[in-house]
Amino acid sequence: MQNTAQPLNEMLVSKSLSAADYVPTLDAMLSRTLARIALKKEQGLRTPDELWIVDHNDVYTLGQAGKEEHILQRTNTPIIKTDRGGQVTWHGHGQLVIYWLFDLESLGWSVRNMVSHAEQAIEDVVNDCLKSHASNSVNTSADISAHARRDAPGVYLYSHLNTASNDKAQPLTELPIDDAIMLGKIASLGFKIKHGFSYHGVAINLDCDLSAFNAINPCGYAGMQMLRLADFVAMDEQTQDEQTADEQLAAQVAEKSMTAMTNCLSYEQVTQKLIDNIAKRHAGHIQLRALAPK
């Protein structure tokens, strides 16, 4: 289901799709991108960029140069060959997918700029969540931070138990990751560029079932440990049960009350944090930091 576009700034809108099948979503993304390319080439029109906020039905997607050898086990979940970069990954409920339909030339961004903005936006939001909503079940969450890597696109969680004890005055996000322990990957990236326009985007594991990744080498890395935010911060549980309108309203009121009492994060709150961060970057209000070391 697609909701009405919501303006984020003069040249950026967001659209939400829930329980979305992958192929129709990809077809719509490509069709919209081709239409924007034509408008710019034929009429010189710059159209607003778009963020598509997607809750996908379960699917494995294999990138344009993806190798089938990274699919370790065939399941009932469909495997779709797609035109983005990267290897194989999984999308499904509880994972936040955001597609970036951006006119890079009009933004003055290189492809590297866009990838860095995507990684740093995720870093910002995940680190804010780790700092502000630490889970009582994870005693070491205060010593964990999110970082990108130059040698492997995406965002990873690192434990700074040793480095933090040596320099407690310095923020974890500024500590070198050379001495930290990489716990695993929490977010993946895969883009496609056509005539200077981007589509596809990022996927962040919030409260999804990570067992789906057991059937693949995630992003082509054998043994890569996939992580989700819900195991490091207190998050509300997502319910998929059918409810009446009155039941939904009562549940929403109860969730808001519980969130206020327990400092829990909801899927929607994390989503909004990331949308806000990306919108600020798109508008030029957040500049790129120095790139992660190789």
C-alpha positions in Angstrom: 0.0 0.0 0.0 1.4 3.4 -1.0 0.7 6.5 1.0 0.5 10.1 -0.3 3.8 11.7 -0.8 4.9 13.8 2.1 7.1 16.9 1.4 10.3 17.0 3.5 11.8 20.1 1.9 11.3 22.0 -1.4 13.0 19.3 -3.4 12.5 16.1 -1.4 9.4 14.1 -0.7 8.9 10.7 1.0 6.5 7.9 0.2 5.7 4.9 2.3 4.9 1.4 1.1 3.9 -1.4 3.5 3.8 -5.2 2.8 5.3 -4.4 -0.5 6.3 -7.2 -3.0 9.8 -6.6 -4.4 9.2 -6.8 -8.2 6.3 -4.3 -8.4 8.3 -2.0 -6.2 11.4 -2.3 -8.4 9.4 -1.7 -11.5 7.8 1.4 -10.0 11.2 2.7 -8.9 12.7 2.2 -12.3 9.7 3.7 -14.1 9.8 6.8 -11.9 13.5 7.2 -12.4 13.2 6.9 -16.2 10.4 9.5 -16.2 12.5 11.9 -14.2 15.5 11.4 -16.6 13.3 12.1 -19.6 11.8 15.3 -18.0 15.3 16.6 -17.3 16.7 15.7 -20.7 13.8 16.8 -22.9 12.4 19.7 -20.9 15.3 20.7 -18.5 13.0 20.1 -15.6 14.4 19.3 -12.1 11.8 17.1 -10.3 11.8 16.7 -6.5 13.9 13.8 -5.2 12.2 11.0 -3.4 12.7 8.7 -0.4 10.7 5.6 -0.6 10.2 4.1 2.9 9.5 0.4 2.3 8.3 -2.6 4.4 9.0 -5.5 2.1 7.5 -8.9 2.1 10.2 -11.6 2.6 12.6 -11.8 -0.4 16.2 -12.5 -1.2 17.7 -10.1 -3.8 20.8 -10.8 -5.9 22.7 -7.8 -7.2 23.7 -7.3 -10.9 27.1 -9.0 -10.5 25.8 -11.3 -7.7 27.1 -14.8 -7.5 24.6 -17.6 -6.9 27.3 -19.4 -4.9 26.5 -17.0 -2.0 23.0 -18.6 -1.8 23.7 -21.4 0.6 20.2 -22.9 1.0 17.0 -22.7 -1.1 13.9 -21.9 1.0 10.3 -20.9 0.2 11.4 -17.2 0.1 11.7 -16.0 -3.5 15.1 -15.1 -4.9 15.0 -12.1 -7.3 17.8 -11.0 -9.6 17.9 -7.2 -9.6 19.9 -4.4 -11.1 21.5 -2.8 -8.0 25.2 -3.2 -7.0 26.3 -5.7 -4.4 25.7 -9.4 -3.8 22.8 -11.2 -2.1 20.8 -9.9 0.8 17.4 -10.4 2.5 14.5 -7.9 2.9 11.5 -8.5 5.1 9.3 -7.3 7.9 11.1 -5.6 10.8 13.8 -4.3 8.5 13.7 -0.7 7.4 14.4 -0.2 3.7 14.8 3.3 2.3 15.2 3.8 -1.5 17.0 7.0 -2.6 15.6 8.4 -5.9 18.1 11.3 -6.1 19.3 13.5 -9.0 22.9 13.5 -8.0 24.0 16.1 -10.6 21.5 18.7 -9.4 22.6 18.0 -5.8 26.3 18.3 -6.7 27.0 14.9 -5.2 29.3 12.2 -6.6 28.3 8.6 -6.1 30.9 8.4 -3.3 29.3 11.4 -1.7 25.9 9.7 -1.7 27.2 6.4 -0.3 29.0 8.3 2.5 25.9 10.4 3.3 23.9 7.1 3.5 26.4 5.4 5.8 26.8 8.5 8.0 23.1 9.0 8.3 22.7 5.5 9.6 25.7 5.9 11.9 24.1 9.1 13.3 20.8 7.5 14.0 22.1 4.1 15.3 24.6 5.8 17.6 21.9 8.2 18.9 19.7 5.2 19.7 22.5 3.3 21.4 23.3 6.3 23.5 19.7 7.3 24.4 17.8 4.0 24.6 20.2 1.4 25.9 18.6 -2.0 26.6 18.7 -3.3 30.1 19.3 -6.8 28.7 22.6 -5.7 27.1 24.9 -4.4 29.8 27.6 -3.5 27.3 25.4 -1.4 25.0 26.9 1.8 26.3 30.3 0.6 24.9 29.0 -0.1 21.4 29.0 2.2 18.4 28.2 2.1 14.7 30.8 2.8 12.0 31.1 2.4 8.3 34.1 0.7 6.7 35.9 1.7 3.4 36.7 -1.9 2.5 33.1 -3.2 2.9 30.1 -0.9 2.3 27.5 -0.8 5.0 27.4 0.0 8.7 28.8 -2.2 11.4 28.7 -2.3 15.2 31.9 -2.3 17.3 32.6 -3.0 20.9 34.9 -0.5 22.6 35.2 -2.2 26.0 39.0 -1.9 26.0 39.4 1.4 24.2 36.6 3.1 26.2 38.3 2.2 29.5 41.4 3.8 28.3 39.8 7.1 27.2 36.4 7.6 28.8 36.4 11.3 28.0 36.4 10.8 24.3 33.0 9.9 22.5 32.9 6.3 21.3 32.1 7.5 17.8 35.5 9.3 17.7 37.6 6.4 19.0 39.6 4.5 16.5 38.1 1.2 15.5 41.4 -0.5 15.0 41.4 -1.7 18.6 37.7 -2.3 18.8 36.0 -5.6 18.2 33.6 -5.8 15.2 30.4 -7.5 16.3 28.7 -7.6 13.0 26.7 -5.8 10.4 23.5 -3.8 11.1 22.9 -2.1 7.7 23.5 -2.8 4.1 23.8 -0.6 1.0 23.2 -1.2 -2.7 22.5 1.5 -5.3 22.0 1.8 -9.0 23.0 5.0 -11.0 21.3 5.7 -14.3 22.2 8.9 -16.2 23.1 10.6 -12.9 20.0 9.5 -11.1 20.1 7.0 -8.2 17.7 4.4 -7.1 17.7 1.4 -4.7 19.2 2.3 -1.3 19.8 1.1 2.2 18.4 -1.6 4.6 18.7 -1.4 8.4 17.8 -4.3 10.6 15.6 -3.0 13.4 13.6 -5.8 14.9 13.5 -8.4 12.1 14.1 -12.2 12.4 17.8 -12.5 11.5 17.5 -16.3 10.8 16.7 -15.4 7.2 20.3 -14.5 6.7 21.4 -18.0 7.6 20.6 -19.2 4.1 23.0 -16.8 2.4 26.5 -15.2 2.7 25.2 -11.7 3.4 26.5 -9.3 0.9 28.9 -12.0 -0.3 30.8 -12.3 3.0 30.9 -15.8 4.3 30.3 -16.0 8.1 29.3 -12.3 8.3 27.3 -11.9 11.5 24.1 -9.8 10.9 22.8 -7.8 13.8 19.6 -5.9 14.6 19.0 -2.8 16.7 16.4 -4.5 19.0 19.2 -6.6 20.5 21.1 -3.5 21.7 18.4 -1.0 22.5 14.9 -1.2 24.1 12.4 -1.4 21.3 8.6 -1.9 21.2 7.6 -5.3 19.8 5.8 -5.1 16.4 2.5 -6.9 16.2 1.2 -8.3 13.0 -2.1 -9.5 14.3 -5.3 -8.3 12.7 -7.2 -5.8 15.0 -10.3 -3.8 14.8 -10.0 0.0 14.6 -10.9 0.3 18.4 -8.3 -2.4 19.3 -5.7 -0.6 17.2 -6.4 2.7 18.9 -6.3 1.1 22.3 -3.0 -0.6 21.4 -1.5 2.7 20.1 -2.4 4.5 23.4 -1.0 1.7 25.4 2.2 1.7 23.4 2.7 5.4 23.8 2.2 5.1 27.5 4.6 2.1 27.7 7.2 3.9 25.6 7.0 7.0 27.9 7.6 4.7 31.0 10.3 2.4 29.6 12.1 4.7 27.2 11.4 2.2 24.4 12.0 3.1 20.8 9.4 2.2 18.2 10.1 1.2 14.6 8.4 4.4 13.5 10.5 6.6 15.7 13.8 5.1 14.3 12.4 5.5 10.8 11.5 9.2 11.4 15.0 9.9 12.9 16.6 8.5 9.7 14.3 10.4 7.4 15.0 13.6 9.2 18.8 13.1 9.1 18.7 12.3 5.3 16.5 15.3 4.6 19.0 17.6 6.4 21.8 16.2 4.4 19.8 16.6 1.2 19.2 20.2 2.1 22.9 20.8 2.8 22.4 21.2 6.6 24.6 18.2 7.5 28.0 18.1 5.9 30.0 14.9 5.3 32.6 13.9 7.9 36.0 12.5 7.0 35.6 9.1 5.4 36.2 5.9 7.4 39.8 4.6 7.2 40.5 1.8 4.7 
